C-alpha cells in the first residue's frame, strides 16, 4: 500500500533514508539532526490518505514491538501516533 506511493516520488532512496534517520533521531532521541518540514512534504503527495497513515502507524507499532521494550517503546509509539494523526488531518 505504501510502497507504490513512495516509489513514485522518491528516485534515490539513499538520501531519503538518511533524512528519515535524521528526522527520527531528532524526534525520538533529541539529537537535532533534522531540519525541514515533514508535514509540508507529505501533504504535497496527493495520493496519501488517512488510510496510508494508519497503515504506516501499524507498521511502526509492529517494528517497535519487535525491536524495543519498556518506556521507550510506549513513548515512541505515542509520539508516532500523534504525528501520524496530525499528518492525516
C-alpha positions as CSV (number, residue, x, y, z in Angstrom):
1,X,0.0,0.0,0.0
2,X,2.8,2.5,0.9
3,X,5.5,1.3,-1.5
4,X,3.9,2.4,-4.8
5,X,3.1,5.9,-3.5
6,X,6.7,6.5,-2.3
7,X,8.3,4.8,-5.3
8,X,6.5,7.3,-7.5
9,X,8.0,10.2,-5.6
10,X,11.4,9.0,-4.5
11,X,14.0,8.4,-7.1
12,X,17.1,7.9,-4.9
13,X,16.3,6.2,-1.6
14,X,19.7,6.7,0.0
15,X,19.4,10.5,0.6
16,X,15.7,10.0,1.6
17,X,16.6,7.3,4.2
18,X,19.4,9.5,5.5
19,X,16.9,12.3,6.0
20,X,14.4,9.9,7.6
21,X,17.1,8.6,10.1
22,X,17.9,12.2,11.0
23,X,14.3,13.0,11.5
24,X,13.5,10.1,13.8
25,X,16.8,10.6,15.6
26,X,15.7,14.2,16.3
27,X,12.1,13.4,17.2
28,X,12.8,10.3,19.4
29,X,16.3,10.9,20.7
30,X,16.5,14.7,20.7
31,X,19.7,14.6,18.5
32,X,18.7,17.6,16.4
33,X,20.0,16.1,13.1
34,X,17.0,17.0,11.1
35,X,15.8,20.3,9.7
36,X,12.8,20.6,7.4
37,X,9.1,20.3,7.4
38,X,7.9,16.7,7.0
39,X,4.2,17.8,7.2
40,X,4.6,20.1,4.2
41,X,6.5,17.4,2.2
42,X,3.9,14.7,2.9
43,X,0.9,17.0,2.3
44,X,2.3,17.7,-1.2
45,X,1.8,13.9,-2.0
46,X,-1.8,14.0,-3.3
47,X,-2.1,10.2,-3.3
48,X,-1.6,9.9,0.5
49,X,-4.8,9.4,2.5
50,X,-5.6,8.8,6.2
51,X,-5.5,5.0,5.3
52,X,-1.9,5.3,4.3
53,X,-1.0,6.9,7.7
54,X,-3.0,4.3,9.6
55,X,-1.0,1.6,7.7
56,X,2.3,3.3,8.5
57,X,1.3,3.5,12.2
58,X,0.5,-0.2,12.2
59,X,3.9,-1.0,10.7
60,X,5.7,1.4,13.1
61,X,4.0,-0.3,16.1
62,X,5.0,-3.8,14.8
63,X,8.6,-2.6,14.4
64,X,8.6,-1.3,17.9
65,X,7.1,-4.5,19.2
66,X,10.0,-6.4,17.6
67,X,12.9,-4.2,18.4
68,X,12.0,-2.1,21.6
69,X,10.6,-2.6,25.0
70,X,9.6,-0.6,28.1
71,X,9.2,3.1,28.5
72,X,10.9,3.9,25.2
73,X,8.6,1.7,23.2
74,X,5.5,3.3,24.7
75,X,6.7,6.8,24.4
76,X,7.9,6.4,20.8
77,X,4.7,4.8,19.8
78,X,2.7,7.6,21.3
79,X,4.9,10.2,19.5
80,X,4.4,8.4,16.2
81,X,0.6,8.2,16.7
82,X,0.4,11.9,17.4
83,X,2.4,12.7,14.4
84,X,0.5,10.2,12.1
85,X,-2.8,11.6,13.2
86,X,-1.6,15.2,12.6
87,X,-0.4,14.3,9.1
88,X,-3.6,12.5,8.2
89,X,-5.7,15.5,9.2
